[in-house]
Amino acid sequence: MNRIELTSRRDFLNGVFSAGALIFATGAEADVTKATWNPSVFVGLDTDGSVTIVAHRSEMGTGIRTSLPMVVADEMEADWSRVRVEQALGDLKYGSQNTDGSCSIRDFYDIMRETGATARLLLERAAGDQWKVSASDCKARNHEVVHTPSGRKIGFGALASAAAKQPLPRKEEVQLKTAAEFRYIGKGVPSVDLKDICTGRGIYGFDARVPGMVYASIERPPVLGGKLKSFDDTAAKQVAGVTRTVVLEGAQPPYGFQALGGVAVIAGNTWAASEGRKKLKVEWESGPHAVFTSETYKKTLIETASQPQKVVRSVGDVDAAFTGAAKIVEANYYTPLLAHAPMEPPAALADFRDGKVEVWAATQNPQAVLTTVSKALGIKETDVTCHVTLLGGGFGRKSKPDYVAEAALLSKKVGKPVKISWTREEDIHFDYFHTTSAMYFKAALDSSGKPSAWLQRTVFPPIGSTFDEKEQYGGGELSLGFLDVPFDVPNFRAENGPAQAHLRIGWLRSVANIYHAFGIQSFIDELAHAAQKDPVEYWLATLGAPRQLDLATQNAKYTNYGKPLAQYPLDTGRLKRVVEVAAERSGWGNRKTGSGRAWGFAAHRSFLTYVAAVVQIEIDPAGKLRIPRVDMAVDCGSSINPDRVKSQFEGAAVFGASVAMMGEITAADGRVEQGNFNNYPVARINEAPYETHVHLVEGGGPPTGAGEPGVPPMAPAITNAIFAATGKRLRELPIKKQKLV
Amino acid sequence: MIRMPAQNRPSGSGGKITLMIRLKVNGASKEYAGDPAMPLLWYLRDELQLTGSKFGCGMGLCGACTVHVNGEAARSCLTPMQSVSAKQVLTIEGLSTSGDHPLQKAWEQHNVPQCGYCQAGQIMQAASLLKTKPKPTDHDIDEAMQGNICRCGTYQRIREAIKTAAGVKA
């Protein structure tokens, strides 16, 4: 349900408008059970013709700060060159600002269009009144309204005051543009931040600054839940520039978004704070999580996956089908913990004074900043102001605002604005880790090689444990590529086993789709080879006839990314189409392989988007892997800003290659063993896929997600290619730990 | 990869020496009297408020902090202030007067940045490459740029933009 309201309040945008400006608010009432109305976007037209559009989502590289305002401008017929984008403060009035889950376009595209179209209608009516002609003869066109019969024109600015006095139209009076009328949608405009970024002027969390601020660096408990036993700050205080140390109380489980606590060194610049921290002598009591060592933990996970577990989807009789099957294939898969490692480590600046706090943060979730900071300081949410800077990458890390709470707590204790900027080692040691997982698969093949039964188990410490330490079973993760296996197998059972978390577990770009797609898309490739069939042909044959799946009929609680199946079906026909496009555009059927070169394939639907990837690899005689080319066919409904959609999939190919080839976090005695890009490498220019070709398939229907769905098919497509090249089936990540020749 | 000249390595002298370090940053004369071991990156960012050069690793592993010292690419996170005495430092803010360096224009043309955080370092590294190899091959680009990490994965466009700026076929 959408509502649009005119407003006379001039303080929405800190008074940037002159008197008489047209300012109105649009709201999406996502939860109709709530009585309150949360306006989700504001657009303003000033009397000089300048248009201000508020970006309420965080910019971390997807281009969303440009794409959503561009939608408003298009429907409004505003000239993009006269649009200024203003970043929203954290505020519930916008609806959700949590920029993750690849949902900014799909959740806000319609409301942005209606916002722009309403503005356009008001301007046309204002012109009609002024000229005393029928408004239906007045058409907004590129920042002016034209009286079509006479050709008279008037600029938007001159109409602003009159438009602001127009009564608000009913929703059914507002006409959205047809696709043919789009000026920017489906074409795109350059990012509003492009010039600033290329000249070093973009302001990120690390760059935030206010007069009189000091810098802090925190020594945190190395084992989750560790308690401070004692510390000696004598040497730290002797470092030039260090002014004092401050103890931050340790967090209590469940850890959620709380600051972890520790000993903070306060100094006059970043370097002095960090040098001072290195000189602290701190003793910790480790607590129960000191038992956590990756090697032994891995054995436990695999053992759990080998036993019958809680059934989460079931159809037919898998056990009966296994008995007397022509062929049985079984496999165990394992993936390690991963860290986000955005190029900009977590950073925030807080200024607490007079019982209120103002923060500047690289955050994906400014509303969680309000709740977290207010709780940490014991003040009201309305006494927290959150400015959102540019984010130097997010990937899910920056939707957890523990670092913002640190800055706020320190500012309160120190009585000055405090800037906290994490080192890379802190970023990796104190991440909310992408979980580690073990999976078990068993399939029965009939005499034609077709799977007649499929059993799969997944075991991983869940994200839920971060918010309830007792939680050991998957929640939302099961709907991320595990319950929604699309293959047409008459007997199918999916199970989930328990695992205890010993670190803060969080969501990372594509989340559980990464390990589920790795296991499932590798296993189907194993079956294709067992059946001696071409992997793509076998995949399509197993997918079955085009149909829309309703997993509720198989007792699965599938959440479909929070969207109704009627609107966003799980459509195997669309999956088939992207597979066909990827195969055709890559030249799969005519591929030349041999002497270390081979091709691999995987396809996966996530974030409501259908993706098929064909990866070409080369393995040199020394066993070094190169990826000369990736082809990705993508059906994300429709693309609002196609170049930015393509860039997300190019980037996902690199991110996915990092995950596959080199990503691994381990712990010993509860302590994370990696700390920087030397021992937690990510793909560099000479290791990343040389080129990624993104083929956009217009599947129709509403836009879906773009930021994440390119990642999951990458790892299995690469390891499937490795199998094709070498005959070695890699059932564990990362690849770098295994010999390829 | 960037190798630090011996005199650029932090000495063990810590903050004990006090001397005035004179240098030029983007053409302007500057004086610095603080800890001579402090890396140039923090001088640029915290004292001169030139925040275009970014922190990414503090170990010379990612290239986000890349600036030019006397015309050569250097990792400012590992370059102590005492090593830039009497030197010329160029940062992204000083690369061109109005963002119109051929690389900056090519970066815009190819829509290279995603989050953008690493891009100043990428551009400064690429500018150094083009000085020594005005017509770089793919191999030259890989060699010169492999010290600069982009976690968003814009490498393909970085390569295209360098070629465009250099006028070589993409």
Interface residues (C-beta under 8 A of the other chain):
Chain A: E59 M60 G61 T62 G63 P190 S191 D193 L194 K195 I197 C198 T199 G200 R201 G202 I203 Y204 F206 D207 R209 Y215 V239 A240 G241 N269 T270 W271 A272 A341 P342 M343 E344 P345 L390 L391 G392 G393 G394 F395 S421 T423 R424 D643 R644 S647 Q648 E650 G651 A652 A653 V654 F655 N676 F677 N678 V682 A683 R684 I685 N686 A688 P689 Y690 E691 T692
Chain B: G15 G34 D35 M38 P39 W42 R45 D46 E47 Q49 L50 T51 G52 S53 K54 F55 G56 C57 G58 M59 L61 C62 A64 T91 I92 E93 L95 S96 G99 Q104 W107 E108 N111 P113 Q114 C115 G116 Y117 C118 Q119 A120 I123 I141 D142 E143 M145 Q146 G147 N148 I149 C150 R151 C152 G153 T154 Y155 Q156 R157 I158 R159
